[in-house]
Each structure stands twice: as C-alpha cells, then as structure tokens.
Amino acid sequence: MDKLSHLMTKIRPARTTDLEVLQKLVAADKHALIAPSHVVERGNYMIGYLSVGVVPTVLVWLDSDRASIRDSMAVMNFYENAVIDRGCQQVIVPCNDKSPFRPYIENVGYVDLRVGMFLKQL
C-alpha cells in the first residue's frame, strides 16, 4: 500500500500549521484562501483545500420589477446581522450578472469570487 500512497488523494482536517503553506500555494495559483476546513493531499503535497460548512451562504430572491435597491439593502442588513448573531464573520451570497443588485454588490464590501458568488468579511 505504501508504494501506491503517492497516487491516493487524502482529505484531512486542516490544522493551524497548514495555513501559511496553503496561503502561499493558493496565492501562487492566483486563488484565495477562504476558511479552509480540510486539506487535500496527494503523497506529501498539498493540492487543495475545502471549506465545508464554515462560511454561511445566503440565497436571496427579490422581484426584479417590484423590489428597489432600498429593499435589497434592508434584506442585506437583515441577513448580515443574522449571520453575525450566529457567530460567523463571513458570508457568501450568489449574485448572477442579470441581478439588479449586481452593479452594487462590490460597492458594499463584497469580494467577487469569480464563480457567481461574492464573499464579505463581517
């Protein structure tokens, strides 16, 4: 089995000591390190990370014709406070390019994750 261990993918809980190495690897690959809960390894090399259930995701729908930006801001204020009340410090919000809120989301502190989702440190 040891002869094949370099071929096997291993997923284990992330340790504090992994964070500095992961940060360098992720940055070199032009990605962001966001709340890693698990490390992906093959052989003796870190090849990825997972963030499983660490950052809450909020899904929102507001009527494109009837809801205003003021409604969007009220909803955002509500869910950000609800997330903070649950002890979390970040939130992910999907927002597609057709959303009326899309032109504003980065202006209110969200970072574009480049996959149709935005992260905000609360």
Summary of the structure (lengths in Angstrom):
residues: 122
radius of gyration: 18.2
end to end distance: 45.6
largest distance: 62.8
contacts: 283
relative contact order: 0.14
helix: 35%
strand: 24%
